[in-house]
Amino acid sequence: MFERSSRQVRLTPLGEQLHRDLSAGYRQILRGIDDAREAARGVSGTLTLGTVGPHSLAFGDIRDSVCLEDLGDCAVVQGQRIPQDMEETLNPYRTPAGRPVRRGPKVSTWQEALTTVASGRAVAGVTTDVAEFYPWPGLAFVPIRDAPPCQWALVWRSTVENPLIHAFVQAATDIAAATG
């Protein structure tokens, strides 16, 4: 199984074969031990996360960057199911100089919003990660150079609060404290 010398130990071909044959079972045993440990602590299951980040604007044409004042020359899509304060953050109702920002077509899904923007009927304030996760033909994702950064926060429905959520919050808090 092993070839030994005074400087090293190596598997023989038979040892390599045995290692390959047993590795999957060994990993399964380790996973089972981890699962049992987590279940004993009440921390197990799948936790689904969503994120948002800094602003950009989805345009049908290409520009290097825009500023919030440019929104006064545009119509922005109207979300039908988005809280008003979130709407204000992504698609302000007024420019910094006080000009109204027109509301364009109402959309109820993300695909409708992208299609509306691609058609040239409106623009949409989005976070910068949208370009990576939702590439769309005919759209340019343009930074808004004077938009305030989006604040990150952990949120969850209190009706489904569970040990897995608490464990994730604690881990995120610990990491944030350690990294400043």
C-alpha positions in Angstrom: 0.0 0.0 0.0 2.9 2.4 0.8 6.4 2.8 -0.4 8.6 4.2 2.3 12.0 5.7 2.3 13.9 7.7 4.9 12.6 10.9 3.3 9.0 10.2 2.1 6.0 7.9 2.1 4.1 7.4 -1.2 1.1 5.3 -2.1 1.6 2.4 -4.3 -0.7 1.9 -7.3 -2.8 -0.4 -5.1 -2.8 2.2 -2.3 -3.9 4.9 -4.8 -6.8 2.7 -6.0 -7.9 2.1 -2.4 -7.7 5.8 -1.6 -9.9 6.6 -4.6 -12.4 3.9 -3.7 -12.7 5.0 0.0 -12.6 8.8 -0.5 -16.2 9.3 -1.4 -17.4 7.2 1.6 -15.0 9.0 3.9 -16.3 12.5 2.8 -19.9 11.2 3.2 -19.1 10.1 6.8 -17.5 13.6 7.6 -20.6 15.3 6.1 -22.9 13.1 8.2 -20.9 14.0 11.4 -21.1 17.7 10.5 -24.9 17.4 9.8 -25.4 15.7 13.1 -23.4 18.3 15.0 -25.4 21.1 13.3 -28.7 19.4 14.0 -27.8 19.0 17.7 -27.1 22.7 17.8 -30.4 23.4 16.0 -28.5 24.9 13.0 -29.2 23.1 9.8 -31.0 23.6 6.5 -30.7 25.9 3.5 -30.6 29.7 3.9 -31.4 31.7 0.8 -29.8 35.2 0.6 -30.4 38.2 -1.7 -28.1 41.2 -2.0 -28.1 44.7 -3.3 -25.1 47.0 -3.8 -23.9 50.4 -5.2 -26.0 52.2 -7.9 -25.9 52.1 -11.6 -28.5 53.0 -14.2 -29.7 50.7 -16.9 -29.8 52.7 -20.2 -30.7 51.7 -23.7 -27.8 53.8 -25.0 -24.1 53.8 -24.0 -22.7 56.5 -21.8 -19.6 56.6 -19.6 -21.5 57.8 -16.5 -24.4 59.9 -15.5 -25.3 62.0 -12.4 -28.6 62.1 -10.5 -29.5 65.4 -12.2 -29.6 63.6 -15.5 -32.7 61.7 -14.2 -34.7 64.9 -14.8 -34.3 64.3 -18.5 -35.5 60.7 -18.3 -38.6 58.7 -17.4 -37.9 55.9 -15.0 -39.8 52.6 -14.8 -42.4 52.3 -12.0 -42.4 49.2 -9.9 -45.8 48.1 -8.8 -44.6 46.0 -5.8 -41.6 47.9 -4.5 -41.8 49.9 -1.2 -41.8 53.6 -1.7 -38.6 54.3 0.2 -36.8 51.7 -1.9 -38.3 53.2 -5.0 -37.0 56.6 -3.9 -33.5 55.2 -3.3 -33.2 53.5 -6.7 -35.4 55.9 -8.8 -35.7 59.3 -7.0 -38.8 61.4 -7.4 -36.7 64.6 -7.7 -33.2 65.5 -8.9 -30.8 67.2 -6.5 -31.8 70.5 -8.0 -35.5 69.7 -7.4 -36.6 68.9 -10.9 -39.3 66.1 -11.0 -38.2 62.7 -12.4 -41.0 61.5 -14.7 -42.4 58.1 -14.1 -42.6 55.8 -17.2 -44.4 52.6 -17.7 -45.5 50.5 -14.7 -43.8 47.1 -14.5 -44.5 44.2 -12.2 -41.5 41.9 -13.0 -37.8 42.3 -13.4 -38.0 41.0 -17.0 -40.7 43.7 -17.8 -38.4 46.4 -16.4 -35.4 45.2 -18.5 -37.6 44.9 -21.6 -39.0 48.4 -21.1 -35.5 49.9 -20.6 -34.2 48.1 -23.7 -37.1 49.5 -25.7 -35.9 53.0 -24.9 -39.2 54.0 -23.1 -37.6 54.4 -19.7 -34.4 54.0 -17.6 -34.1 52.1 -14.3 -31.9 52.7 -11.3 -30.3 49.4 -10.3 -27.4 48.1 -8.3 -24.1 47.4 -10.0 -24.4 43.6 -9.6 -27.4 43.6 -11.9 -25.1 43.8 -15.0 -23.3 40.7 -13.9 -26.4 38.6 -13.0 -28.8 39.9 -15.6 -27.0 40.7 -18.8 -29.6 41.9 -21.4 -29.1 42.6 -25.1 -29.2 46.3 -25.9 -28.7 47.6 -22.3 -25.8 49.6 -20.9 -25.3 49.6 -17.2 -23.9 53.1 -16.4 -22.6 54.2 -13.1 -24.4 57.1 -11.3 -21.3 59.0 -10.1 -23.0 61.0 -7.4 -25.5 58.5 -6.1 -25.0 57.7 -2.4 -23.9 54.2 -1.7 -26.6 51.6 -0.9 -26.4 50.4 2.7 -26.2 46.7 3.2 -28.4 45.2 5.9 -29.5 41.7 6.9 -33.3 41.4 6.9 -35.5 38.4 7.4 -39.2 37.7 7.9 -39.7 37.5 11.7 -42.4 34.8 11.2 -39.8 32.3 9.9 -37.0 33.2 12.4 -34.9 30.2 13.2 -31.5 29.0 14.5 -30.0 29.0 11.0 -30.8 32.7 10.6 -29.4 33.5 14.0 -26.2 31.6 13.2 -25.8 33.4 9.9 -26.4 36.8 11.6 -23.8 36.0 14.2 -21.3 34.9 11.6 -21.8 38.0 9.6 -21.6 40.2 12.7 -18.3 38.5 13.8 -16.8 38.9 10.3 -17.9 42.6 10.2 -16.3 43.2 13.6 -13.1 41.5 12.6 -12.7 43.3 9.3 -13.9 46.7 10.5 
